[in-house]
Every structure is written in C-alpha cells, then in structure tokens.
Amino acid sequence: MTQAKERISRRAVDKFAQRREQLAESALQALAELGYARTSLREIAQKSDFSHGVLHYYFADKVELLTYAVRKFEEVCVTRYDDVVATAGSADELKHGFGAAMAATLRSDAAMHRLWYDLRNQSLFEESFRGDVLDIDEQRQDMVWRVVRRYAEFADRPAKVSPEVAYAAFDGLFQRALLQQLADQDAAADRLEADVAALLTHFV
C-alpha cells in the first residue's frame, strides 16, 4: 500500500473512531436516564442528534454500544483519585482528600454511577459483556488500592486487608450513598465523605 493510501485509510479509521465516541457520549445520557433494560437503540436515537440507522451502522446492538460507552466513561473514572494520592503530603491529607473526592463524584456524576451499577448487575445475566465488566471492576479495584497502599506508606504500617476487601468495602459504601443520593437525601455525600475517611484508618 502506498503512503497516500495508508494516510487515507488511517483518516477513515480515525473518523470512524471519532464518530463512535460521539455516539457513545450521546448514548450515555439516555442510558443513564433510563437504564439498560428500558433503553433501546431507537430510544437512544430519539434522545440524540443521530438516527437509529446511524447508531446501527456504528454499533451492532445495544450491548456493544453500552459496553463501549461505559468503557469511555471509565477511562476517566479509574484515575479519579490519582491526583489525591499524588498531592497528599500526609496520611491525614490523603484520608480527607479521598473522602472529599468520593463525595464530589457522588454529587456530580450520580447518573453515570447508576449506569455503571446497572451494567454490573446486568452482567450477571448478559454473558456478552461480562468480561468487560470484570475488566472495568479490576481497574476500579486497582484505583482504590493505590489510595490504600499510599495511606499505608504514610502510616509506615502494612495494610491489614487485601485489595479485594478494600475495594469491596469502599464500593459498598459508595453504592449505598448513591442510593441515598438518588432518593434526595441531602446529607448522603457528607456522610460518605466522613465514612470513607474513617474506613481508611481501619485498613492500616
């Protein structure tokens, strides 16, 4: 293949990928609002600037679109607490920074987090994206473990729990707070911030 043809081919691939990203961003809003079970490609199209035919051209079905969209969202999410880890100068700063960061994303991204938990629950029944969910879950676990590991370094003591236990505990706290937030309990984020900070101290 000549260099000119390669450039054209690359541009076509890039354009296809860009359009998929645009469609995924648009789909996320509809999916976050309605949930997996209540959303079809046609309904996603009705809530976006794209036709049903365009969605079907770029994605074979709803499962492929949903998995792609959530993966794009998680690419940002799985590094959410890295700045807290990088900038904290003490165990106390890290503890409170982690709690504040969790509370902040609960307030600003509740609908997207609801979509993630919806997808994770659906994967118990939908084998086609179970592997993707497990992969995302592992990345989220690694993100939390970086916080716990750094806190242990500040405290100069080993962590008392495994990465799996630490993630399960913080994830459980967050999911409960998310339910409260969606139920318009105004203090949900504040309680989460305090609970996260307190829980971290028990792991080291």
N, C-alpha and C positions, 0 to 999 in steps of 0.2 A: 504494500500500500504506500502511495506517495505521501510526503509530508502534508501536502494540501488536503488530501483526502482524510488523513489522520486528524487534522485540525477540525475539519468539518464534522467528522464522526464524534470527536470529543465535545464539540459545541452542542451537537444533538443530544448526547448523553447528559451533559450539564443542564441543558434546557429541560429535559425530561425530569431530571432530579429536582430542579428548582420548582417545576410545576407540582410535582408530588408534595414538596414541602408546603407550598401554598395551599394545596388542597387539604393537607393534614392539619395545618393551623386552623383552617376554616372548619374542618370536621370536629376538631377538639371542642369548640364552643357548643356545637349541637350535642355531641356525646356527653359533655359534662353537664349539660342542662337536662337531658332526657334519660341518660343511662344507656347501657349496652342493649338490654332486652327491648327497650321501647324505641330504638332508633334503627331505621333502615337507610340504605344509600339514598333512596328517594327523599326521605325526610331530611337527611343531611344536605342534599342538594337544595331543598326548599329554603333552608336556613343559611345558604351561602350564595356566592355570586356565580356558582358553577352549575351546569346542568347535570342531570342524572347520567346522561350519556358520557359526559366528560369524566365524571367520577369513575364510571365503569371502565373507561379506556385506561386510566392510570392505576386502578386497583381492581383486582379480580372480584373481590367481595368485601363485605363489611369487616370480616375478621382481619384481612390483610390491611385495610385502611386503619382500623383501630390499633392494631399492633404497631404499625408504622408511626401513627400519630403519638401514641403514648411513649414510644421509644424516643422520639424527638424531644418530647417534654422532659423525659427522664435524663437526657443528656445534660440538661442544665441542673436538674434536681440533685443528681448524685454527687455534685461538687458544692452543694449549697452551704455546707458547714466548713469547707476548707479554709475560707478566709478567717473564720473564727479561730480555727486551730493555728493558722499562720500568724495572727496578730496578737493572740493572748500572751501576756507576759507572766502569768501565774496561774496556779490551779483555780484560784477564786475567779479570775477574769474569764478563764475558759468555761467554768461551770455556769456563770451567769450569762456569758455570751451565747453558749449553746442553748440555754433555756429561752433567751430572748429571740434567737434565730428561729427556733421551733415555733414560738408563739407568733412571730411575724409571718411565717409562711402559712400558718393556720388561718390568720386573718385575711391574707391577700389571695391565697390560692385554694380555698376550701373546695370549690367546684372541681378543680383538677385533681385534688387528692381523692375526692369522692370517686372520680372516674377510675383512678388507679385501683382503689379497693374493689370497685365493681369488676374491673378486669381480672384482678387476682381471684375473686370469688368465682367468676365465670370460668376461669381456667380449670377449676375442679371438675367441670362438665365438658368444656370445649378443649379437646386434646390438641387442636391445631395451633393454639398459641401458648400452650403450657410451657414449652421450652423457653419462649421469650419472657414469660412472666418469671420463671425461675432465674433466668439470667439477670433481669432487672432487680429482682429481690436480692440477689447476691451482691450486686453493685451497691444497693442501698445499705446492706449489712456492712460492707467494707467502709462506706462513708461514716457510719456510726462508730465503727471500730476505730477509725482514725482519731476520733474525738476521745474515746475511752483510753486508747493507748497513750495519747499525749497527756491526758489527765494523770495517768499512772506515772508518766515520766516526771511531771511537775511534783507529784507527791512522793516520788522516789520509793514507790512501792509497786509490787506487781499487781496486775488486775486479778480480781478474785473470780471472774466469770469468763466464759468463752465468748467469742464474737457472736455466736448464735444466740446465746442467752441475753447478751446485752442488746442485740437488735430486737429480739422478741419483746423485751421489756419496754424499750422506748417506743417501738411500733405500737404496742398495746396501749400505752399512754396516749399516743398521738391519735389513734383511731377512736378512742373513747372521747377525747376532746373534740375531734372532728364532728362526731355525732351531736355533741352538746352545742357546738358552734352552729351547725345546721339547724338545730332546734331553737336558735336565737337565745341561747343562754349567754348573756353578755360577759360573764366572768370566765368563760371557758378558756380563752387564750391566756389570761392571767394565771389561772390555776395550773395550766400546762407549763407555763414558764417556771413557776415555783416547783412543781413536781419533778420536772426534768432536772433542774439543778440539784434537788435533794437526792434523786435517784442516783445520779452520777457519783455522789460521795460514797454510796454503799457498794460500788463496784470495785473500789480500790482499797 
